[in-house]
Amino acid sequence: QVQLVESGGGLVQAGGSLRLSCVASGRTFSNSAMGWFRQAPGQEREFVAGISWRGGITDYADSVKGRFTVSRDRAKNTVFLQMNSLNTEDTAVYYCAADALPFRYDYAKWETTAYWGQGTQVTVSS
């Protein structure tokens, strides 16, 4: 059974930092892209950051560029999201995803082809 389990969420003040982790089990994702999405209350889930199977390609939503950094440890089937300079608009449930392909920019397709974690809440207070 494939599982992706996120951790590291919580409550932080604006300007602060958090580091999210996602550990996958049940199969290896060393040849798959992994990424992070988020969903704020009343909004659709949106792409945040993605990383290719070897880590050579990273991609970010414009809203987080320069503040968030995605990385991975292929040997440990783990992906990370370092979030700095957080603001209240970053408040959301953050989901980890492992795609079926080494990498692709069509993140909409991830919704139907990727494995997903259960999400971790990030709340940024002003």
Secondary structure, DSSP 8 states (H G I E B T S, - for coil): --EEEEE--EEEETT--EEEEEEEESS--TTS-EEEEEE-TTS--EEEEEE-TTS--EEE-TTTTTTEEEEEEGGGTEEEEEE-S--GGG-EEEEEEE-SSS--S-GGGHHHHSEE---EEEEEE-
